[in-house]
Amino acid sequence: MIYLSFGASCQPAYQIRRVTGDPVAYFFDWLITTREALRYCLREFDPDSFLAREPELCDGNMRVLDSASGIKFQHDFPSQAGRIDPMLIAPSVAAVREKYLRRRERLLAKLAGNCVAIRYEWGGASFAANERQAMTSFRGSFEGLPGGQRLFVLASEDVSATRVEDDQLYFRLAKYAGPEGDRWKGDDASWNALFRMATEIMISLPEA
């Protein structure tokens, strides 16, 4: 089974690696992505404008923003004690750009086959009230892309209830209760249940 992460944070990428043991990185794995950035990078992406201008520091110097795509990088530019060194952004841009262009091509190749597409989001009560809109936006980001059978998974501690609607799985993750430093990884047992359920659903879906 092929599982692919589509943000909005690193949590699904970490959990996919933990369960599958696959160390290969894809475009969205370690990026912070809004829904708009996800859509742009899948459907409207312009490689010539991607990181063409020097990106900007944001979020208290913890991340770097590419204004063209709207994505934020947290792990790809040199940092110290969690803060990115502004003097080292420009010298790093070319290498980061080439790495992510390769990762995007790798992702598109995987999307040509069957896959489980997972997006993690949060937002409390405001998210729960608009979770269908979040799923519609997520699923709509793939319109026009060639590919096989896909299951779209929206995972969050804020999903109102775990349920399946055709090729869409809304999954309510358990609240994380471990060490604070590992909170970003999420609850392993809950993610294990998600992967089991997603696999069973994929097997039952009609062929694309």
C-alpha angles and dihedrals in degrees: 000000000000116000119187129189122225100180144212084173140354095271100094092044091053092048093047090053092046093053102036101031088223108144096188113123123220131195102272099033100100101019132101107233135182118208089256092052091049092053093046094049093049102039112016103028117152111195091195093061096039106113088340090137123047106273123238131245113242143165095044093315090299094113143028121228125212103208094201097058101022093230124136125219118210103163108034106069125067113270141172124210089350095306121110117234106237091205091061099050099085095047090052100047099088094052093044091048094051092046093054095044087056091047091051092053089048090052094049090051090054092047089060088076135045116300149157108241111205128192123181120203139166137191111134120232093349090059094046090054091053104033093121089055089050091052093046090052092047095049092043091058088072097053112128094014114124116237149115133261115337135188114200114212123192108192125187144136083234099057107120095226139346110256144142124236111181106293093353128092120194107196125190108211120211118252111266113248104173134096112326093234091062097047091109089064094062130213110321096204092051092049090048088057090049092054092048092050094045092051092051092049093049091054090053097047118104116250116272 
